[in-house]
Every structure is written in structure tokens, then in C-alpha cells.
Amino acid sequence: MSVAVKSASAVPRAVPLRARHLMVLVCILFSAVAASLLILQAAPVPFFWLWLTWAAVLFLAIFPVPGDWPRAILLNLGIVAILMAMGEAYLSAHEYIPPVYPDGAFFVPDDVLGWAPAKGMKAHAIKPNPAGVFHHPEGFLFDRTYTIDSNGLRIAPPYRKDDLAGTALFFGCSFAFGEGLKDDETLPYQIGLQSQGQYRTFNFSFQAYGPNHMLAEIDHGMVRRVVDTTPQYAFYVAIPGHVRRVAGRVNWGGHAPRYVLDADGTVHQAGHFEDRKPLAVRLGIHHGVRQLKKSAMWRTLESIDPPITNDDIRLYFAVVRRSQELLTAQYPGIQFRVILWPNTDPQGRTLYEKLRDGFRQMGMPLDLVEDILPGYNSDRSKFILSSVDRHPNALADQLLAQYVVSKILR
């Protein structure tokens, strides 16, 4: 009886364990790369999901990788990826989201101010809720229409031409412009309304303006060209963040007017600020970093501004003082007042207190929002648009206008 013997080459060989582990790792890596590309293109808050994906990859890779040290490294890297995902989730839910204007251009270039609202238009402003991590935006924080008159100012209420008690000018940023508010809910409009038309108001405020814009509006004759009744009051609505703006310590300064402090404490204009280079340009990685801008962490890093110095504060006060001096020279007898908002961040109290004390030392009439709005320091939520947008709401402006009309104008 013959026995058939198979050749050695015909016997299937078992794949070595190390090779099988390598194949598993390659498959995991390939799948993770493919998933990452898809997430970057389609997922909301993509970097949250990217970090979760790579955390899963690192944890899965622990099993086929031999050795205690490599496994410990992978475990710790996975934990870091989880923490990064948590950071993305938090920042994406709390970062500031600017409004959008679906009907066309609202901001237009301006040679003097850098930017300004387009004249004679109605701007449809929409601000979506933060996208969050697990859902798309639902609804809006606000959906408003801003009416801009032929002079480029937000619309004012009717006034009594034959029985006019006075005129009030307003300067400032989005707090005075009325971000997220209807036309008749802004502070200047409410003051005209609550005075029953006896006071005419002009709102020279706009988004992202600072006291350097106020000074430029006065210094370059914009106020005199627009205001055709004699003003008795000028209100500068101040926030501590204006110190950064007047010193150019913001990453969106653009072509804003730049003022510098002289040795004698006065100021003069020295051209304009230009945009600070983005973080990617400063790091030399600006080519091909478009995807990084989808990361809330990256956007937060790009928005970090340099620290404020004592020279910045001195420049700030000098610019406000010069604005007061020019208005007083142009309109003798005008009363220039500051309405000061506290920091939206409680940790910034020190700067706020420096501004409060500085205005008092200058002898400049000062009205503190925290002393006017009842219970403001204990519960600010009643007076802001939302927890993710701390601009004044309609109630805040209504109460501030009531104070101005009853305690100052009358």
C-alpha cells in the first residue's frame, strides 16, 4: 500500500503573530485616516470627533502592541486625546460667534474709521446658537434688522422740532450701537423715546469701535457734518475692552485710526493700525492650515491678545480726554459723560477698577452701570442677551435710558 506524501511547499504555514499584529495596526491606522478625512469635510465641530477617533485608535492599538512601555505610552496618549476632545467640546459651545448678514455687505471700508456701516440700508443680522457637539444649531440667539440712516448712523426716534429741549450724542461700540436689539431698543433710541421726543439723539457707535474711533469722528469733522442742532450732552459708553482697541492689542484692528501718546500727555494721530498677522503666519505654517481653522482651540489661540500695559491705560485716558476737549471747543457748554460697563469676565475686575478710579481722578462725570441696574452684580443674566453673548439686552437699555432721562437730562 502506498502512502501519498504532500510536498512541504504545499502545507499552509501559519502567519506569525507579530505579522498579524502589524496587519491589525495597519488596518486600524488606515480606517482612522479615512474617517478623519470624512469628519473634516462633513462633521459639525470636526476636531471634537477627530480627537475621539484618534483616542479610540490609540486605545485599540494597545492590544496588538507588545511590551509594557509601548502600551503605557499609547494609553497616556489616548487620555490626552480624550482631554483634547473635551476642550474642543467646551470651547465650541462657549466661543463668541459673530453675527452674519445674509442680505449683503453691512460693513464697508472707511478711510478714516477703518470700517463703518453702509449708509441708507436695512441690515438683516442673524446670530446662530453655538453648534455644540452633538447637534447642528437650532434657532438663533437673535434675528434682527438694523436700520442705518443716510449719514451712516443707526436710526434715531422722531423728535420735537418746535419744542426741542436738547441734543445728545452717543459714542462707543456694539454696546451702544445695540448689538442684537431692535432699532427702538437701543440706548440712544430709548433716551429719545423716554424723553417724549424732547431730546434728539445721534448714535455714532458701531461694532468693534473704540475711543480712537470716537476721537477720529470728532477730529475729522464727521460729527460737525452730521449734527445740525446744538448738542448739550455727549455720552461715551465705555467697556474695559476698549483699552486693547485704542492700543491696537487686538487681532482684528484693521485700518482703525491709531493715536500715540506724546511726552506731555497729549495725543496725535499716527496713521492707522493694520491687521496683526494671524497665528499661522507668525508660526510660518500658513500654507495649508485652512483645516486648522475648524478647530475651536486653534481659533481661541489666534484670538489671544497681548497683555495690557500701564502705557496702554494712559493712552486710553488721553484719547478720551482729547475727545472731550474737542467737543467742548466745538460746542461750548456741552457736558461730556462716561457710562462705564464692568468686565463681562469677573476676573477682569482690576482693569475695570483702574478705569473707574481714573475717570474719577480726571474729574470726568461718570455713571456706573453696576450702580444703575438693580441687582446687576448678583445676577447679570437679567440684563444680557444670553450666556454666550453678554451684550446688553432691551431691559438693560430701557433702565439705563430711564436713569439718563430722569437723573441727567432733567
RAQUIPE-V174117 format. One line per field, one symbol per residue. ss: DSSP state (H for helix, E for strand, L for the rest). phi: phi as a letter, one per 20 degrees, with the letter a starting at -180 (. if undefined). burial: 1 if it has 24 or more other C-alpha atoms within 12 Angstrom, else 0. Layout:
ss->???
phi->???
burial->???
This chain:
ss->LLLLLLLHHHLLLLLLHHHHHHHHHHHHHHHHHHHHHHHHHHLLLHHHHHHHHHHHHHHHHHHHLLLHHHHHHHHHHHHHHHHHHHHHHHHHHHLLLLLELLLLLLEEEELLLEEEELLLEEEEEEEELLLLLLLLLLLEEEEEEEEELLLLLELLLLLLLLLLLEEEEEELLHHHHLLLLLHHHLHHHHHHHHLLLLEEEEELLLLLLLHHHHHHHHHLLHHHHHLLLLLLEEEEEEELLHHHHHHLLLLLLLLLEEEEELLLLLEEEEEELLLLLLHHHHLLLLLLLHHHHHLHHHHHHHHLLLLLLHHHHHHHHHHHHHHHHHHHHHLLLLEEEEEEELLLLHHHHHHHHHHHHHHHHHLLEEEEHHHHLLLLLLLHHHHEEELLEEEELHHHHHHHHHHHHHHHHL
phi->.edfdffffeefeffggfffffffffffffffffffffffeceflffffffffffffffffffeeenffgffffffffffffffffffffffecffdffdcfepfdecfcfeenbbfffmbddedccffgfmddbfgcmcfbbcddedefendfgdffcefebeerccdccqdffefogmdfgedfffffffffelnfdeccdeeagmfcfffgfffffenffffeedcfeeccddedcgffffffemececgleffddceefenecbfcmcfdgfffgfffemcfemdgfffeefffffffefeffedffffffgffffffffffffffcgnfdecdddefffegfefffgfffgffffffmegccegfeeefmffebfffdcfafdbeffeffgfffffffffeddfd
burial->00000000000000000000000010010001001100110001111111111111111111011000000001101100110111111111101110110000011000011111111011111111111110000001110111110011111110100000111111111111111111111111111111101111111111111111111111100010001001111111111111111111111111111111100000111001100001100000000000010111111101000001000111111111111111100010001111111111000000110111011000011111110110000001001111011111111111111111100110
